Amino acid sequence: MVNNPTIQSSLRLRAVVAGTGSSVPAKVMTNEDFMKIVDTSDEWIVTRTGIRERHIAGPQDTTATLAAQAARNALERAGMKPEEIELIIVATVTPEMVFPSTACFVQAMLGASNAWAFDLNAACSGFVYSLSIAQQFLSSGRYRTALVIGAETLSRITNYKDRSSCILFGDGAGAVVLKAVSSGPEGIMYSTSFSDGSSWEALKCQAYGSRHPVSIPLENPDMVYMDINGREVYHTAVRRIVELVNECLEKCDLQVEDIAMFIPHQMNARIIESVGKRLRFADEKIFINIDKYGNTSAASIPIALDECCRTGKVKSGDIVLLVAFGGGLTWGANVIQM
Ligand SMILES: CC(C)(COP(=O)(O)OP(=O)(O)OC[C@H]1O[C@@H](n2cnc3c(N)ncnc32)[C@H](O)[C@@H]1OP(=O)(O)O)[C@@H](O)C(=O)NCCC(=O)NCCS
């Protein structure tokens, strides 16, 4: 299946998906709910984004509690105990606190006492970046197991007075347990990652940090919220995602038809459909669940992958293509045989 010799030779050990899981807060916010707080309509939101509702964290939910629950579900499906995990990566832009890392909280909540744990911030590309890092550790033989989580409480940094951005975002977490094995499915076959820091202003949340510390009054109080240049992001995302898919197919010597499910970051249904059409993916092989969750940043791909696995849309042996684009700017992809 993988004819490229450079890929085959690097896979002495395979990083395979042993289980997936997800967790979203109970509270749901519909488009009708937004019509009560900003000047918008269900028709505008559905037509422009494909979103109908999103889950919003309650007072007891935090990024770490959602991440830990997603991880427990993934461990259960993998038939593994938390003590068996050797590496935990949590991708997030809404960490539990400045420090310690969210991953350390998750480690403690799970009782994963044999793992080392750290966070990774690559905005919406955080999960695909994290999978590529875990792949390196597992395929080199350094570790045997890893828990890779994407988790966000974006509602905590959403400006509910800005109608062009607030309708987009939701909260949740998704997780994948990876195992190093020497036979069976290929697991993570290929990963690729990019960044362009010169375009940082397109997607940002500026305070509080070193540049805008809490001790100095902000020139604009809205700097504590996410701020996006939707139009700019839209066009760049389409171009980069098409490039990523073409690179993955070429490097893995695959055709579009070989991909059982194309699972892109859920940023906008129109972006996903326009990319899918350009690349000639059959409609049933393009996974979209943004209607139920909105954009959950680093959590969106693992939530989608878990839904695909639980509903039988993706089966053992299938090849899936995960593609992300987000703040940084960052973008990246993974090709995985499940
Ligand atoms: C945000 C996004 C949905 C906006 O869609 P769009 O088709 O580009 O819409 P525009 O920004 O051009 O706005 C069109 C009009 O709708 C208005 N509008 C914006 N938000 C609205 C809302 N929630 N309800 C009603 N009207 C709205 C705008 O004010 C504008 O009005 P105008 O023409 O009178 O100025 C789209 O650009 C997008 O999804 N971008 C990428 C999202 C992103 O960056 N996600 C985070 C990174 S992963």
The ligand as a Gaussian input file, in Angstrom:
#p B3LYP/6-31G(d) Opt

LIG

0 1
 C      -16.156000      34.516000       9.329000
 C      -16.834000      34.095000       8.032000
 C      -17.923000      33.092000       8.330000
 C      -17.501000      35.319000       7.430000
 O      -18.127000      34.966000       6.205000
 P      -17.963000      35.911000       4.930000
 O      -18.791000      35.334000       3.866000
 O      -16.487000      36.044000       4.685000
 O      -18.613000      37.238000       5.428000
 P      -17.964000      38.692000       5.520000
 O      -16.969000      38.762000       6.626000
 O      -17.517000      39.070000       4.135000
 O      -19.225000      39.555000       5.926000
 C      -20.331000      39.721000       5.043000
 C      -21.373000      40.590000       5.728000
 O      -22.010000      39.843000       6.773000
 C      -21.983000      40.590000       7.987000
 N      -21.895000      39.682000       9.107000
 C      -20.801000      39.229000       9.759000
 N      -21.157000      38.382000      10.746000
 C      -22.509000      38.278000      10.703000
 C      -23.449000      37.556000      11.444000
 N      -23.080000      36.725000      12.442000
 N      -24.741000      37.686000      11.117000
 C      -25.144000      38.485000      10.120000
 N      -24.308000      39.211000       9.377000
 C      -22.982000      39.110000       9.667000
 C      -20.750000      41.477000       7.856000
 O      -20.867000      42.604000       8.692000
 C      -20.795000      41.829000       6.386000
 O      -21.713000      42.872000       6.210000
 P      -21.445000      44.048000       5.144000
 O      -21.343000      43.357000       3.806000
 O      -22.613000      44.938000       5.315000
 O      -20.150000      44.657000       5.565000
 C      -15.816000      33.482000       7.035000
 O      -14.979000      34.475000       6.518000
 C      -14.949000      32.419000       7.678000
 O      -15.420000      31.382000       8.058000
 N      -13.631000      32.665000       7.771000
 C      -12.710000      31.776000       8.393000
 C      -13.051000      31.543000       9.832000
 C      -11.878000      31.582000      10.751000
 O      -11.008000      32.393000      10.630000
 N      -11.877000      30.701000      11.719000
 C      -10.854000      30.643000      12.716000
 C       -9.618000      30.010000      12.245000
 S       -9.649000      28.297000      12.063000

